[in-house]
Amino acid sequence: MEHVSEHPAEPSRLRLRYWLAFARGQHRREMELLLHEAKLGKKPRRAGERWEGWNNVIKHQAGEAVAMRVLCRALQVPPDQAQRQETLAFVHDARKHLEARRYSDFTAQERSALRRKMEEILQEIDPDERLLTATNETFFYRVFERTEGATWEEKIDRTPRDELLQYYIDSLFVNGAIVPPLERIAETEQRRQDLNEDVERTRRLGMKYWDAERRMATRVQEMIWGWLRERGVGLPTPEHVPGYLRGEVEKEILGGADDV
């Protein structure tokens, strides 16, 4: 009789094997960028007046990359496009901490090296930084700033699907876990009321920042739900999409270590 391990650590070992294969396999170059040029390998800690260590960013981005992988697979996105979007998800925040001066411990040369390496990767996967823009606030202005002859709903509907997928995956994660986007928004809104209170931001969006986030997330999730149903994934409502992705990511990690 074949022995089946019931050791409680077995899922942990499978996860570890998956992430090692992920980092050392097809995403080796990106992981080297994150660990070396971006200095994201250490745990966050306070060093005097600033912070050092950003390995939570790697965990966040790696989670997004795998979620993008399973979503693209479900939607039957062409492999080349899916790979570009997965890679972009894995590196999209690599430069973000350079913008927060109180956290940064980079010399001028190190800053230049990070930007140069990041630009090399983007040149291959997102040369016009169109997908990268879908993960930052510029995307909201493009949709919600008033223009003649188009509502914000119509502008979302006209947005290329790959940009909407990039936005949506980035909208799901809190502390490395997939949650419903409205839950992520509610949690973040509590500590970032400054975004709602900014008068210029409100003027450009035509509403409070977090209200714009809610409208965007709800509409895009409805669209993705429809696309999944067209591909045979019969989820009852749009609100089931995050749970579906969470389950698919778990299956990918526990069953796919040898295929990364």
C-alpha positions, 0 to 999 in steps of 0.5 A: 500500500502506498504511503500518503503523507498526513504531515501537517507541514506538507502544504507548507512544503509545497508552497515553499517549493512553488515559490522557490521555483517561481523565483528561480525559474522564469522570473529569475531576472525580475527577482534579482531586480527586486532583491538587489537593485530594489533592495526588497529582500529584508523585513521592514524595520525602523532605522532611526528616522526612516524605514528599511526592508520591504519584503512585504512588497515582494510578497504582494507582487508575487501574489498578484503575479500568480493571480494574474496567471490564473485569471489569464488562463481562465480567460484564455488570454494569448500566452505572450500577452499573459506572460507580459501581464504576469511579469508586470504584476511581479515588478509594478511596485519595484520603484514605489519606495523610491518616491517615499523619501522617508523610507529610502536608503538609496544612493544616487547611483543605486537609484539610477541602477534601479531605474535603468534595470526597471526600464529594461524590463518594461521596454520588453513587456510594457514599452509605453507603460500603458499597463503600469499606468493601470496600477496607479492613480493616473488611470482614475483621472483618465476615466473620471475626468470629465470629457465631452461625449462620454460618461465614466462608464462608457470610458471604462467599457472602451478601455482595453481589456489588458489594462482592466485586468492589470487594474483589477488584480492590483485592486484585490490584495491586502497584506498579500491576500486576495480580498473583495475589492470593496473590502480592500477599499474600505480598509485602506480608506480608513487610514488614507482619508487624505485622498478624500480630503484633497480638494484638487483630487476631488475636482479632477475626479468629480467625486471623492477619491475612494468613491471613484475607486468603488465605482471603478472596482465594481464596474470592472469586476462585473465585466470580468465576471461576464468574460469568465462566463463567456469562457465557461466559468459559471460564477453566480454573481460578480461578487464571487470572482475574488473567491474563485481567484483565491481558490484557483491560486491555491490550486496553482500553488499546491499543484503546480510547483513542478510546472512554474 
